[in-house]
């Protein structure tokens, strides 16, 4: 990395987070919110300004662009991917980013809502960032580091490559996606158009993290059909789907198989949405485990809970629908060890010790890996995701830019 290079990642990040790109899981459109394209248009304009002429935003909200090769060697085409949307669970409107220069190690009180305190106790990673410049939101919204940190890092690296054609690398494809946070991020990616052989999402957390394993994931919808009757004459007639749904939720285990009681490699059953009236109620669940075969066992357990509860209410019926969401990327990446190995080497060359980790979640790379693009996940510095306590270190973001540049060089050097 050129020590004289003036990083643009922070300035870009501070600008991008002010664009509201919140996705909507209840929307039936793609992208789920048109406002995600607002950031896409900005990114295309900036890519063209730095000299990437083919940058485009398609009708689905994807941004595609090409960093041309500077090497004559047959280097595999790699893709750099990040998502533009923010999570639906916390407001992303009118984000006011704050840069806390030379962080002093104390709890950070967010000024627009002093009850929002980013404490070192709850976020021990902060204790490693003393002296760094920490960016937070102001207390009313999330920050948007997930995943606009990754977007800004890829954009900065793209600028570096264009400004330094003497750096040898193969063809690099850029892909920015909408709707990752609602599980649809790569639903309409044109893989032929993308034209990459291997990929990397920039959507990881702490400095040095390299994630080549995710949960496998299914979604489950339980639909309860009750019997409606006038409440004044309901004795022996009314069967409340709402109460049955509540009973199903109450029957879930209290000390196992939930996000709040599991860690490391433990899977879970998690209700994420409930809606209903007396006659009909629906409960949506996400089912997660690192071992794909275990999903069926979790679903069997949940189905039995439903059947047992419904059987106690004559006249009620229940249906159980399973939808595959994504699978553990490790099932694919183990077949292409060079993808993670090259990333590890790039992280080392950037002066950071690689941290091989598993994600208790998924990324666009989970789906992309099974679509023919083996795609592990590299750190961005984004922390405390999906909350008003989200933060990112400027120095972590700059290191991620370094890693991208080293990654392209490693692929070029190892090409034969």
N, C-alpha and C positions, 0 to 999 in steps of 0.2 A: 504494500500500500504506500502510495506517495505521501510522505509526511507533510508535504505542503498543501495537500488537497483540502479544500474548504468544504466540509460536509454540509449538505443541504437538508439532511434528514429531519433535523429539529424544526426548521422553518416550515418544511413541507407538512410535517405532522401537526404542528399547531394550526395550520390552515385547514387541513383535511378534517380534523375533528369538529370543526365548526359547521360542517355540512351534515345535516340530519339524514342518516341513511338507515334508519331503523326498519327492519323487516317485520312482516306480519304473518304469523302461522295460520290465521284464519282466512287469509286471502286466497282466492282461486286463480289469480293472475300470475304471470311470470314476467319480470320479477314481481314479488309480492307487493312491492310499493314502488311507484314510479320515481320517487325522490332518490332512490339509489342511483338512478342514471345521472343525477345532478353531479355526483362525484365522478362518475365515469366520464362525463364530458370534460370535466376539469383535467382529469388524468390524460385523456387523449390529447387535449390541447397542449399540455405541458410536455408530453412525449414528443409531439411534433416540433415543439419549440426547441428541444434539445437535439433534434436531428433524426428522429425515428419516424420516417415518412409514412410507414404503413400502419401506424397506430389507428385503431378504429373501435367504435362502440357499436355492437350489433343490436338487433331488435330485442334480444333477450336480456340486454344489460351487461353482457360480457365485454371486457376490454381485451383486445388482442394486440400484440406488438412484437416486433423482431429487432433484436440487437444483432447486426450482421457479424459473421465470423471474421476474425483477423488472422486465423491460422489456415494453412493449406493442408493440414493433417485431417484425416477423416474422423473428426471428433463427434461423438454422439450429440444430438440436439437435446439440450436440457430445457426444462420449463421452470420458471419461477412464478409461484402462485400465491396470492393473498386475497382475502375477501373484503369487500367494501362495506357490507352491512354491519349494523350493530344489533345486539340482542333485543328482543321485544320486551324483556322483563323489567327494563329500567330505562327511563327517558333518555333519548339521545338528541333532544331538541334544545337549541340555544346553549350548547356546551361552551363553557368559559374555562379554557385551560389556564393553569397557573404553573409557572416554572419556579421551583424552590431551589435557588442557587446554593451550591455547596451544602447539601443537606447535613444537618448537625446531629442526627441520630435521635431526635426527640419525636414524640407523637406529632402528627400533622393535623391541625384543626382546620377544617374547610370553612372559609369565611362566610359563604352564603347560607350555611346551616351549621352553626358551631356544634350541634349535637352529632354531626358526622366527623368522627375522629379516626384517622388512619393510624392505628397504634402499632408499635413495634411488637407488642405481645401477640397480637392477632396476625401480624404480618412480619415474621422474623427475618424475612429476606431483606427488609429495610436496614437491618443492622450490618449487612454486608455492603451497603451503598452509601455509607457516611463519606461525605466529600463529593459525591456525585450531584448532578443537577436532576432533581426529581420533578416530573410533571404530573399533576393531578387535575381533576375537575374542581369546581368551586363548591360542591356540596349539594346541588340540586339535581344533577344528572350523573350518568356515567361519564367516563372520559372518552371512550372509543379507541383506546389502545388496542383492544381486540376488535379489529385487526388492522387498524389504520397505521399502527407501528410497522407492521409488515409491508403494507402498501408503500409507506414513506421510505422504508429501507430499500425496497426493490427500485423505486424511482431514483433514489440517490445513486444506487449502484449503476443503474442504466446511464445516468449522466456521466458517471466516472468512466464507464467503458467507451462512451462516445467521445469524451474529451481525451482519452488515452488509447488511441488505436494501436500504439506500440505494445500493449498488453496482449499476449497471445491467448485466444480462446476460440471455442467453436461457436456455432450459431446458438443464440439464446432466445427462447420464446417467453414472452410475458403474458400472464393470464390473471386478470382481476375478475373476481366472481361476485355476483349478488347472492343473497338468500342462504349463505352458509349456516347462519344461526337458526334457520328453520328447517335445516336438513335437506335443502333442495339445491345446494350450491352448484353442483355440476350436472344438473338434470338435462340441460340443453347444450352442454359443451360440444362443439364440433371437433371430435378427436382427429379427424383427417385434416381439417383446417389447422388445428393446433400443431400437428406435425412434429411432436417431440417424442423422444424415446424414453427419457427418464425425467422425473420432476422433483421439486421440493416445494412444500408449502412453508411460508414464513409466518408461523402462527403459534410458536411455542413461547414459553415463559422465561425462566431465569437464564442468566448468562451461561452459555456452554451447552444448554440442553439440546439433545438430539433424540427425537422420539421416533422409533420405528415400529411401535406397537400401539394399537388402540383397542378400545372395546369393540366387540361385535354387538350389533344393535338391532332390535326389532321394536315396532310399535304395536300396541294392542288396543283395540276399542271394544269395550263391553257395552252392549245396548240392552237395557232392561225395558220390557214392555209391561206396563201395569194395566189397571182397569180404572177408568175414571167414572165418578158418580157424584151427584150433588151431595155436598158434605152434610146437608140437613137430612138426607135419606140414604146415608152411605153404609149403614151397618150391614155387614155380611156381603157387601158388594164392592166397595172401593178397595183397590190394591195399589198402594202408592209406590211408583217407580223411584221416586226421590228417596223414600225411606229405605228401600231395598238397596239402592246405590250407596247410601250412607252406611248401611250394615255391611256391605262388601268392604268398604274402606276400613271400617272398624275392625273387620276380621283379619286384616293384614297383620303380619307379625310385627311386634313392637321393638324387638331387639336384634333382628337380623334382616337381611334382604331389603334394606332401605338405604338411600344415600346418606342419611344422617347417622347410620350405625355401621357403615362399612368403610373400608380403606384398602389400599394396596391392590391386590388382585381379586378382591371380593366383588361379586356382581350384585345386582339389585333389581327390584321391581318398584317402579316409582310412578304414582298417579300424578299427572301434570295438568289435567283439565277435567272438570265435571260440569254438566249442563243438563237441565231437565225440567219437566213439569210432572204432574201426577201420573199422566198416562205413559210418558216415555222419558227415560234418562240415559245419558251416555257418560261413560268414564273413559278417558284416554290415559294410557300408561306408556312409559318407555321401559324396555327390558334390556339390561346390559350385563355383559360378562366378557372376559378376555377369551374364554374358550367358547367357540361358536356352538358346540354341541350342548353346552349347559343352558343355552337360551331355551331350548325345548323343555328342559326340566322346570325352569322358572315359569314358563307359560302353562305347563301342565298343573303346577301348584296353584297358579292364579285361577285357572279354569275350574279346578275343583272347589276353590273358595266360592266362586260365582255359583256353581251348580248347587252347592250345599245351601247357600243362602236362598237362592231362588226356590228351591224345593220346599222351603218352609212357608211359602206364600202361594197357595193355590190360585190359579188364574194368571199368575205372572209367568213370563218367559224371558230367557236371556240368550243373547247371541255373543259369540266370541270371535273376533276377527284379528288375524295376525298379519302385519305387513313388514317385510324386510326393509331395514333402513340402511345399514352399512355393515361391513365385516372387518375383522381385525387385519390391518394392512400387513402385519408380519407374515401372514400366510403367503403373500406375494413377495414381500421384500426378502425373505429367506432364500428365494430363488435367484436373487440378483444382489449378492453381497457387496458388489462394488459400489452400489448407490450409497449405502450408509458408510462404507469405508472411505469413500472420497469426501463425504461430509465431515467425518471425524478428522481426517487429515487437514481439511480446510480450517476447521475450528482451531486445531493446534497451531497452524501457521499464522492464525490471527492472534496468537498469544494467549489462548484460553484452553483450559482443560475440558475435553468433551465429557458431558454427563449423559450417558445412555439412560433413557427413561421410557416408561410406558405412560400413555395418556388415559386417564379415566374419563374418556370422552371420545370424540371423533373429530376429524378434520375433513376438508375437501379431499385431502390425500387418501383418506380411507376409501372413498368411492373411486377416485382416479386410479388407484392401484389396481382395482378390479376391472377398470375400463381399459387396461393396457398401458398405464403410465405409472410404474412403480414410484412411490412418492412419499418419502419420510418427511418429518416436520423439524424445522430448525428454529431456534430461539429468536425472539424479537425483543425481550425485556418486559413484555406486557404482564402485569400482575394484578391480583385481586379482581379477576374477570367478572363481568356481568353485574357490577355493583357500583355504587357511588364512591367506593374506596379504591377504585381502579387507579393504578399508577404505573409509570414507566421511567426508567433511568435514561437520560440522554446518552450517557456513556455506553450503556448496553446497546442502544440503537446503533450507535456508531460502530461498535464491534460487530453487530450483525451485518452492517454494510461491508466491513472488512471480510467477513466470512464469505459473503456472496462473491466478492472479487476473487478471493483465494480459491473458492470452489470451482469457478470457471477455469482458473489456471491449472488446478489439479486434473480436471478432466482432459484438458489439452495435453498436459505432460504425459498422462497415462494412455493416451490414444495411440494406437499402432497402425 
